[in-house]
Amino acid sequence: MFSMGAAVLAITLLLFLASAQVQKLLGITGQHVVSRTAGVLLTALAVQFILDGILSVLP
């Protein structure tokens, strides 16, 4: 489990360090796609958390 977390941290660090190059590689359209996809995932997580909270209160 620790090695997976370390791998995610390393990939994140590399992407942060190479963010200018990644931004150029993606272009404007690619950046919009990534942004929209992240927004959809965050919205789905938020809805799931709300539904789990409501269902835990109901009998």
N, C-alpha and C positions, 0 to 999 in steps of 0.2 A: 504494500500500500504506500509506503514511504517513497519507494522508487518512482511510482506513478506520479505522485505529487511533485517530486523533484524534476521529473521530465516535463510536467506542465509548467512549472516555474521557469525552467530553462528555455522552453519554447516561447513563453511570454516575454522573457528578458530579451531573447534574440529578435522578436518582432518589435519590441519597443526600440531597441537599438537600430533596427533597420526600417523604422517606420516611414522615413522619407522615401526610401526605395520601394517599399510596399505600396505606398500611396501613388507613386508614379506608375508602378506596374498595374495597379487596379484601374487607374483612371477615374474620371468623374462617375461614369455609369457603374463601375465596379464598386466604388465607395457607396453609392446609393443602394446598390443591391445588398451589400453587407449591412448597411445601416437598417434597411427595411427588415432584413432577416433577423437581426438582433432584436428589433422592436417587436416583431411577431413572437419570437421566443420569450421575451420578457413579459409580454401581454398574456401569453398562454400560462406562464408560471404564476402570474398574479391571479388570474382567474382560478387556477387550480388551488392556490392557497386560500382564496376566499371561499370556494366551494367546500374545501376540507374543513374550514372553520365553521361554516354554517352547518354542515352535516354532523360535526362533532357536538354541536349544541342541541340539535334536534334528537328526539328519542328514536 
